[in-house]
Amino acid sequence: PPPPPPTPSTPSSAASDVYKRQAWEGLDESFDRHFEAYERIFARLGLDAVPVEASSGAMGGSDSIEFMVRSDSGEDDVVHCRECGYAANMERATSRIAEIDDGSDRQELEKFATPGVRTIEDLATFEGGASGQHQIKSLVYMLEGELTLVLLRGDHPLVEQKLQDGTGAIEFRPAHPEEIRGAIGADPGSLGAVGVDNLPILADVALKGRYNMVTGANDDDFHLRGVDIERDINVSKWIDLREVADGEPCPTCGAPLEVFKAIEVGHIFKLGTKYADAFGVSVLDEDGEAQTVIMGSYGIGLERNIAAVVETHHDEKGIVWPVAVAPYSVAITVLRADDEAARQAGEDLYQQCLAAGIDTILDDRVERPGVKFADVELIGIPFRVTVGPRGLQNGVVEVQDRESGVNEEVALDGVISHLNGLLAG
């Protein structure tokens, strides 16, 4: 029988420290190399992929970078600064918080009736109410089985991923109305955190220092005005929770931010020892000592990249594939397949292209020229060589660039050289 595997020994402190330092340095180096490789890959695909700060989501980890391609059909929102290059997925994006005048004097708490008022908009138009920026929005979530109050400024939407990242909660959902009433005594629309001491209270950092605010009184059809956040509410934790809006100041340089839709085409992040610790994964080093595995996560979505290429490289006629990812680099279209000379010239050019290592497709169908041209344009083959009886009489064919639409007459004996030049350029 084979000898038993070696029994891991307990590493000495000094050797272990050296290994760990080198391993973490290796993770950093590997991460940087993947970043550079991904930038080269996307450039070759013809994609203007913007690296952005991102959330690792349920996978966990750190230094999370997504590569995003601007597209109106994208599923993600990206926040970007043209001035300094700051870029982040909406799940991680921040901005500078503009100063708001709460008034010179701090008011006392006052309860007032708000019959029928259930939304931020209702209270903004209610006589004696307040604008969204002077309201406290109160949401209730069930985090790891515990009801939790979540507070934001009335005009700021919540980014749920920020809430999940900020709390580390795995079990995560909005609370049900009956759960809310049982714990707080009021229905959504009249909720607030003033006087609440039986639930954790998480507040967005944009509320810090605010006073003379309006919030629900935890009594249906009543609200409170004159709320001083730090005086009247026992905040358990301050977290960045809000959604950044287009035009807000960049957190780095203060220039206006832009928000645009994008398609995620790649994602890299450092897992560290999260899963190795959870599953007890280790390897033996050169001294036979057990060391915890340190991991990184690197992914490119092939289908997403294809979709992103099509979304960013097309016109009214169809797809315009970049050469690096085109199904064929060249399409040879024979205008008169029933003309023996044209058909033979097309076949000869096809064989020459293949011999020169050029991916080529030959269209020698007995079909109208317009149909053939439309098919090549729809498929998006980068270059079309048109072979017809009239051109052959003059010893030339027509070469068209799909992207620019430019046509050139090229001598038959110079076609391969011309195509190689186009493909190299």
C-alpha positions, 0 to 999 in steps of 0.5 A, spaced: 500 500 500 502 507 498 505 510 504 500 515 508 500 522 507 504 526 511 501 529 518 501 537 518 505 540 523 504 546 527 508 551 523 513 555 527 511 562 529 517 566 525 516 561 519 509 562 519 509 569 519 514 570 513 509 565 509 503 569 511 506 575 509 509 572 502 502 569 501 498 576 502 503 579 497 502 574 492 494 575 492 496 583 491 500 581 485 496 576 482 490 581 483 494 587 480 496 582 474 489 580 473 487 587 473 492 589 467 490 583 463 483 584 463 484 591 461 488 588 455 482 583 454 477 588 453 481 593 449 482 587 444 474 586 444 473 593 442 470 595 449 471 601 453 470 597 460 471 602 466 473 599 472 469 601 478 469 600 485 463 594 487 460 590 492 462 583 493 455 581 495 454 574 498 461 572 496 464 577 501 472 579 500 475 585 499 478 590 493 472 588 489 473 591 482 467 590 476 469 592 469 463 596 466 461 597 459 456 603 458 450 601 455 442 604 455 440 596 456 445 595 462 442 592 468 447 596 473 448 603 474 455 606 475 457 613 478 463 616 474 467 623 475 469 625 468 474 630 472 478 625 476 476 618 474 472 616 480 468 610 478 463 606 482 457 601 482 451 604 485 452 599 490 458 602 493 458 609 490 458 615 495 458 623 494 459 629 498 453 631 502 451 638 500 449 643 506 442 644 508 440 649 512 436 646 518 434 653 521 438 657 526 434 655 532 433 648 534 425 647 535 422 642 541 419 636 539 411 637 537 406 632 535 401 634 529 396 630 526 397 628 519 390 625 517 391 620 510 399 622 510 402 616 508 408 617 503 414 622 503 410 626 497 404 626 501 407 630 507 411 634 502 405 637 500 401 637 506 400 644 510 405 644 515 409 638 513 416 639 510 420 637 504 423 631 502 430 633 505 427 635 511 424 629 513 426 622 516 424 616 512 423 610 516 424 603 514 423 596 517 427 590 515 428 583 518 436 582 519 438 575 521 431 574 524 431 581 528 427 587 526 431 593 525 429 600 523 433 604 517 433 611 517 434 615 511 433 622 509 426 623 505 429 624 498 434 619 499 432 612 496 435 606 500 441 601 496 439 595 499 446 592 498 449 597 502 445 595 508 447 588 507 454 590 506 454 594 512 451 589 517 453 583 514 446 580 514 445 574 510 438 573 512 435 579 509 428 582 507 423 588 508 419 586 515 411 585 514 406 590 516 404 585 521 411 585 524 412 592 524 405 594 528 407 588 533 413 591 534 412 599 533 405 600 534 403 603 527 403 602 520 408 604 515 407 611 513 407 613 520 413 610 523 419 614 526 425 612 531 423 617 536 423 614 543 424 607 540 429 603 544 427 596 543 429 595 536 436 597 533 436 603 529 441 604 523 441 611 520 444 613 513 450 618 514 447 624 510 442 624 517 448 626 521 447 632 525 441 634 522 435 637 526 428 641 525 426 634 522 419 631 521 418 624 522 412 619 523 410 619 531 409 611 531 401 613 531 397 612 525 395 619 522 400 623 526 407 626 525 413 629 529 416 636 527 422 639 530 426 632 531 434 633 532 437 626 530 442 626 535 438 629 541 432 625 540 434 618 536 438 613 539 442 611 533 445 604 534 450 605 527 451 610 522 452 607 515 452 609 508 445 607 505 443 612 500 443 612 492 447 617 489 444 622 484 446 624 477 450 631 478 452 630 486 459 632 487 464 627 487 467 625 493 474 626 491 474 632 487 467 635 488 466 635 480 459 633 478 458 626 478 454 622 472 450 616 473 449 611 467 447 604 465 452 599 464 453 592 462 458 588 467 463 584 463 468 582 468 469 582 476 475 581 480 476 581 488 480 578 493 477 572 497 483 572 502 482 566 507 474 567 508 472 560 505 479 556 506 477 558 514 470 556 513 472 549 510 479 548 513 482 548 507 490 548 507 496 546 504 503 544 506 509 549 505 516 547 503 517 545 510 511 540 510 507 545 515 500 546 514 498 553 511 491 556 510 490 557 502 489 565 500 484 566 494 482 571 489 476 571 485 476 572 477 471 572 472 469 574 465 462 573 463 463 570 455 456 571 454 456 578 457 462 580 453 458 578 446 452 582 448 456 588 450 460 588 443 453 587 440 450 593 444 456 598 443 458 596 435 452 596 431 448 600 426 441 600 423 444 595 418 446 590 423 452 588 428 459 591 426 464 586 429 471 588 431 476 583 428 478 580 434 471 577 435 468 576 428 465 570 426 469 571 420 474 577 418 472 577 411 466 575 406 467 574 399 461 575 395 460 573 388 455 577 384 454 573 379 455 565 381 452 563 374 458 567 371 463 561 371 469 567 371 466 570 377 465 564 381 472 561 379 475 568 381 471 568 388 473 561 389 481 562 388 480 568 392 477 564 398 483 559 397 488 564 397 485 567 404 485 561 407 492 559 405 494 566 408 491 565 415 485 569 414 478 567 416 474 567 410 467 565 408 465 565 401 458 567 399 457 564 392 449 563 392 445 564 386 441 570 389 440 578 388 446 582 390 442 586 395 440 580 399 447 578 399 450 585 401 444 585 407 446 578 410 453 580 410 452 587 413 447 584 418 452 578 421 457 584 421 463 581 418 468 586 418 470 586 411 467 584 404 470 583 398 465 583 392 467 579 386 463 581 379 464 580 372 465 588 370 470 589 375 474 582 373 474 585 366 479 591 369 482 586 374 479 589 380 475 587 386 471 591 391 473 591 398 468 594 403 470 596 410 463 594 414 465 599 420 466 605 415 462 603 409 468 605 405 469 602 398 476 601 395 478 598 388 483 593 389 487 589 384 486 582 384 493 580 385 494 585 391 487 583 395 491 578 400 496 584 402 491 589 402 486 585 407 492 583 411 494 591 412 486 592 414 486 586 419 493 589 422 491 596 422 
